Amino acid sequence: MPTAADALAAEYLKGAADLRAAVAGMSPDHLRARPVTGKWSTLEVLCHVADFEPVFADRMKRVIALGDNPSLLAADENQFAEHLRYEDRDADEEVAVVEATRRQMACILRGLPAEAFRLTGVHSLKGPQTLEQIVRYATNHVKHHLPFIAEKREALGI
């Protein structure tokens, strides 16, 4: 019988497949285009998501492994975008980072007892966060960005 941890891990893992599906059939030109004024390209969105997957995974791992309120560092998406060469990166590699990170973390999450999801870490800006809150935030991060990719596809007519 599936546990709450299994369901949470499955929902989290599904985001990687959803992200890959969202960019299926897009050419390199489509991925780099900025059809919506003032918004990132699809490639930039993918890089952003891929850059934050390891950040979220690190937070989860710190809470699981260290317990007792470990420090969870904030990260600035604008600094990442400015300095991490989003325009030169490969979309397929970015999605692969999300897939690999989520597969690894889903495996870890599935084996945890229910009480582990109540363990907390202390985010440097947001304060205390439970493991469950971190997993749900990471899960929703991809969901949050999928409409932006869909908006670009529509603007490009694909």
Secondary structure, DSSP 8 states (H G I E B T S, - for coil): ---HHHHHHHHHHHHHHHHHHHHTT--HHHHH---STTS--HHHHHHHHHHHHHHHHHHHHHHHHH-SS-EE----HHHHHHHTTGGGS-HHHHHHHHHHHHHHHHHHHHTS-GGGGG-EEEETTTEEEEHHHHHHHHHHHHHHHHHHHHHHHHHHT-
